[in-house]
Amino acid sequence: MSAVTTERAAAPRVARISTKRLAALGRAELTLLLRNRSALFVALLLPIAMTFSIKSAAEQADISELGLSVGSMVLPGSVGVVLLFAVYSNLVGVYVARREELVLKRLRTGEANDLEILSAGALPSVALGVAQSVLLLVGGAVLLDMGAPERLDLVVAGVVLGMVMMTVLAAASASFARTTEMAQLIPMPMMLVSFAASGLFVPLEVFPDTLENVCRWLPMTPITDLLRAGVTGGLDGTATLRALGIAVAWTLLGAYGVRRRFRWEPRR
């Protein structure tokens, strides 16, 4: 082996992100997503169906005493459903399937670094989630006569942080799934807890104070708070910083879990 070859073999993996590699891997992942009809159904239709469920639950509940309206429940809830279905649940299946098919292992032998591989796998789902979120926010605001958001910056922060957090948590959750079949079950606890206790369907204000304070620390709760505050403008500076801090903390915790536990090869 020549000195040049030895030097190349010993060189560390590329640390910087290449947009060209990222785009190429993302296009390949998009092709696979478009061929997966079940994944498209979950990503496209379930969030819309769940949005109508949130609207129905908000109309039947007496939320006016809490200072909430149907729109202030539906708009944040619809984005939350997109984050859970189109991004989190879908990406758990993507990462597990690519691992079991040895795609991740083969990609690691090339020039792409770990961050590029994971980011490229998430690109189609995140792009789809952003498009759906914008459509639901704009369409919902028009249909529910909500008008423009009071704090657009908080809406953007909620969507962006939600996308990043759900992507990281999906990669972390994928490490617990041994097979693609198990990947369909792994997201369920997170999704059920989020539906019940993160303000998506039921306002946290109806819970006892102790339970409400506990629910404030769940991953989806700060995203819901930011989105609702962006729509209504009803969150003070301290509460906003707390929501941002909790969301960032969950993202960093998920990133630590990915770094420590993410598996690039199938379990045998």
C-alpha positions as CSV (number, residue, x, y, z in Angstrom):
1,M,0.0,0.0,0.0
2,S,1.4,3.4,-1.0
3,A,1.9,6.3,1.4
4,V,-0.9,8.2,-0.3
5,T,-3.3,5.3,0.1
6,T,-2.4,4.9,3.7
7,E,-3.0,8.6,4.4
8,R,-6.4,8.4,2.7
9,A,-7.4,5.4,4.7
10,A,-6.4,7.0,8.0
11,A,-8.1,10.3,7.2
12,P,-11.2,11.1,9.3
13,R,-14.6,11.2,7.8
14,V,-15.6,14.5,6.2
15,A,-17.0,16.8,8.9
16,R,-18.6,19.5,6.8
17,I,-21.9,19.2,5.1
18,S,-21.9,19.1,1.3
19,T,-25.1,20.5,-0.2
20,K,-24.5,18.6,-3.4
21,R,-24.3,15.2,-1.6
22,L,-27.3,16.3,0.6
23,A,-29.4,17.1,-2.4
24,A,-28.5,13.9,-4.2
25,L,-29.3,11.7,-1.2
26,G,-32.5,13.7,-0.5
27,R,-33.7,13.1,-4.1
28,A,-33.1,9.4,-3.7
29,E,-35.1,9.3,-0.4
30,L,-37.9,11.3,-2.0
31,T,-38.2,8.7,-4.8
32,L,-38.5,6.0,-2.2
33,L,-41.1,8.0,-0.2
34,L,-43.2,8.5,-3.3
35,R,-43.2,4.8,-4.0
36,N,-44.3,3.9,-0.5
37,R,-48.1,4.4,-0.6
38,S,-48.7,3.5,3.0
39,A,-46.2,6.1,4.2
40,L,-47.7,8.7,1.9
41,F,-51.2,7.9,3.3
42,V,-50.0,8.4,6.8
43,A,-48.1,11.6,6.0
44,L,-50.7,13.2,3.8
45,L,-54.2,12.1,4.8
46,L,-54.0,11.3,8.5
47,P,-53.0,14.8,9.6
48,I,-56.0,16.2,7.7
49,A,-58.4,13.7,9.2
50,M,-57.0,14.4,12.7
51,T,-57.4,18.1,12.1
52,F,-61.2,17.6,11.7
53,S,-61.2,15.6,14.9
54,I,-59.5,18.4,16.8
55,K,-62.1,20.9,15.3
56,S,-64.9,18.7,16.4
57,A,-63.6,18.2,19.9
58,A,-63.0,22.0,20.3
59,E,-66.5,22.8,19.1
60,Q,-68.0,20.4,21.6
61,A,-65.9,21.5,24.6
62,D,-66.5,24.7,26.5
63,I,-63.2,26.4,26.0
64,S,-64.3,30.0,25.9
65,E,-64.0,30.2,29.7
66,L,-60.3,29.4,29.2
67,G,-59.8,32.3,26.9
68,L,-59.5,29.9,23.9
69,S,-61.3,29.7,20.6
70,V,-61.8,26.9,18.1
71,G,-59.2,28.4,15.9
72,S,-56.6,28.7,18.6
73,M,-57.0,25.0,19.3
74,V,-57.3,23.8,15.7
75,L,-54.3,25.6,14.1
76,P,-51.6,24.6,16.6
77,G,-53.1,21.1,16.9
78,S,-53.1,20.6,13.2
79,V,-49.4,21.4,13.0
80,G,-48.7,19.1,16.0
81,V,-50.4,16.3,14.2
82,V,-48.3,16.9,11.1
83,L,-45.1,16.8,13.2
84,L,-46.1,13.5,14.8
85,F,-47.4,11.7,11.7
86,A,-45.6,13.2,8.7
87,V,-42.2,13.7,10.4
88,Y,-41.7,11.7,13.6
89,S,-43.6,8.5,12.9
90,N,-42.7,8.4,9.3
91,L,-39.0,9.0,10.0
92,V,-38.8,6.2,12.6
93,G,-39.8,3.8,9.8
94,V,-37.4,5.4,7.3
95,Y,-34.4,5.1,9.5
96,V,-35.2,1.5,10.5
97,A,-35.9,0.4,7.0
98,R,-32.7,1.9,5.6
99,R,-30.7,0.3,8.4
100,E,-32.2,-3.1,7.8
101,E,-31.7,-2.8,4.1
102,L,-28.0,-2.0,4.7
103,V,-28.4,1.3,3.0
104,L,-27.0,3.2,6.0
105,K,-24.0,0.9,6.2
106,R,-23.2,1.3,2.5
107,L,-23.6,5.1,2.7
108,R,-21.1,5.3,5.5
109,T,-18.5,3.7,3.4
110,G,-18.6,6.6,0.9
111,E,-17.9,10.3,1.3
112,A,-21.1,11.3,3.1
113,N,-20.7,11.8,6.9
114,D,-23.2,10.7,9.5
115,L,-25.0,14.1,9.7
116,E,-25.5,14.2,6.0
117,I,-26.9,10.7,5.9
118,L,-29.4,11.3,8.6
119,S,-30.4,14.8,7.4
120,A,-30.9,13.5,3.8
121,G,-33.1,10.7,5.0
122,A,-35.3,13.3,6.8
123,L,-35.4,15.9,4.0
124,P,-38.5,14.7,2.1
125,S,-40.5,14.2,5.3
126,V,-39.5,17.6,6.7
127,A,-40.2,19.3,3.4
128,L,-43.6,17.6,3.2
129,G,-44.3,18.6,6.9
130,V,-43.4,22.2,6.3
131,A,-45.7,22.4,3.2
132,Q,-48.6,20.8,5.1
133,S,-48.1,23.1,8.1
134,V,-48.2,26.2,6.0
135,L,-51.2,24.9,4.1
136,L,-53.1,24.0,7.3
137,L,-52.2,27.3,9.0
138,V,-53.2,29.5,6.1
139,G,-56.2,27.5,5.1
140,G,-57.4,27.1,8.7
141,A,-57.0,30.8,9.4
142,V,-59.1,31.6,6.4
143,L,-61.8,29.0,7.0
144,L,-62.0,29.8,10.8
145,D,-61.8,33.6,10.2
146,M,-58.7,33.9,12.4
147,G,-56.8,36.5,10.5
148,A,-53.0,36.8,10.4
149,P,-51.0,35.4,13.4
150,E,-50.3,37.9,16.2
151,R,-46.7,36.7,16.5
152,L,-45.5,35.2,13.2
153,D,-42.0,34.8,14.8
154,L,-43.3,32.4,17.4
155,V,-45.2,30.4,14.7
156,V,-42.0,30.1,12.7
157,A,-40.0,29.1,15.8
158,G,-42.6,26.5,16.7
159,V,-42.6,24.9,13.2
160,V,-38.8,25.0,12.9
161,L,-38.1,23.7,16.4
162,G,-40.8,21.1,16.0
163,M,-39.3,19.8,12.7
164,V,-35.8,19.6,14.2
165,M,-36.9,18.0,17.4
166,M,-39.1,15.4,15.8
167,T,-36.3,14.5,13.3
168,V,-33.8,14.0,16.2
169,L,-36.3,12.1,18.4
170,A,-37.2,9.9,15.4
171,A,-33.5,8.9,14.9
172,A,-33.2,8.3,18.6
173,S,-36.4,6.2,18.7
174,A,-35.3,4.1,15.7
175,S,-32.5,2.6,17.8
176,F,-35.1,0.7,19.8
177,A,-36.8,-1.0,16.8
178,R,-35.2,-4.3,15.8
179,T,-37.3,-4.7,12.7
180,T,-39.4,-2.6,10.3
181,E,-42.5,-4.1,11.8
182,M,-41.5,-2.9,15.3
183,A,-40.9,0.5,13.8
184,Q,-44.6,0.9,13.4
185,L,-45.1,0.4,17.2
186,I,-42.2,2.4,18.6
187,P,-43.7,5.8,17.9
188,M,-47.0,5.0,19.5
189,P,-46.2,5.9,23.2
190,M,-44.8,9.3,22.2
191,M,-47.8,10.0,19.9
192,L,-50.5,8.9,22.5
193,V,-48.9,10.9,25.3
194,S,-48.7,13.9,23.0
195,F,-52.3,13.6,21.9
196,A,-53.6,13.3,25.4
197,A,-51.3,15.6,27.4
198,S,-49.6,18.2,25.2
199,G,-52.5,20.4,24.5
200,L,-53.3,19.1,21.0
201,F,-56.8,17.9,21.7
202,V,-57.3,18.9,25.3
203,P,-56.2,22.3,26.7
204,L,-53.8,21.8,29.6
205,E,-55.7,24.4,31.6
206,V,-58.4,21.9,32.3
207,F,-56.0,19.6,34.2
208,P,-55.2,20.0,37.9
209,D,-52.2,22.3,38.5
210,T,-49.8,19.5,39.4
211,L,-50.6,17.5,36.3
212,E,-50.5,20.6,34.1
213,N,-47.0,21.4,35.4
214,V,-45.8,17.9,34.6
215,C,-47.3,18.0,31.1
216,R,-45.5,21.3,30.4
217,W,-42.3,19.3,30.3
218,L,-43.4,16.9,27.5
219,P,-41.7,17.2,24.1
220,M,-44.7,18.4,22.2
221,T,-46.0,20.8,24.8
222,P,-43.6,23.7,24.2
223,I,-44.2,23.4,20.4
224,T,-47.9,23.7,21.0
225,D,-47.5,26.6,23.3
226,L,-45.3,28.5,20.8
227,L,-47.7,27.9,18.0
228,R,-50.8,28.9,20.1
229,A,-49.0,32.0,21.3
230,G,-48.0,32.9,17.8
231,V,-51.6,32.6,16.7
232,T,-53.2,34.5,19.6
233,G,-50.2,36.5,21.0
234,G,-51.0,35.2,24.5
235,L,-47.7,34.2,25.9
236,D,-45.5,36.5,28.0
237,G,-41.7,36.7,27.7
238,T,-40.9,34.3,30.6
239,A,-43.3,31.6,29.3
240,T,-41.9,32.0,25.8
241,L,-38.3,31.5,27.0
242,R,-39.4,28.5,29.0
243,A,-41.1,26.9,26.0
244,L,-38.0,27.6,23.8
245,G,-35.7,26.2,26.5
246,I,-37.7,23.0,26.9
247,A,-37.9,22.4,23.2
248,V,-34.1,23.0,22.8
249,A,-33.4,20.7,25.8
250,W,-35.5,17.8,24.3
251,T,-33.7,18.3,21.0
252,L,-30.2,18.2,22.6
253,L,-31.3,15.1,24.7
254,G,-32.4,13.4,21.5
255,A,-29.2,14.3,19.7
256,Y,-27.2,12.8,22.6
257,G,-29.3,9.6,22.3
258,V,-28.6,9.4,18.6
259,R,-24.9,9.9,19.2
260,R,-24.8,7.2,21.8
261,R,-27.3,4.6,20.7
262,F,-28.1,5.0,16.9
263,R,-27.4,1.8,15.1
264,W,-26.1,1.9,11.5
265,E,-26.2,-1.9,10.9
266,P,-29.0,-4.5,11.5
267,R,-29.2,-6.3,14.7
268,R,-28.5,-10.0,14.3
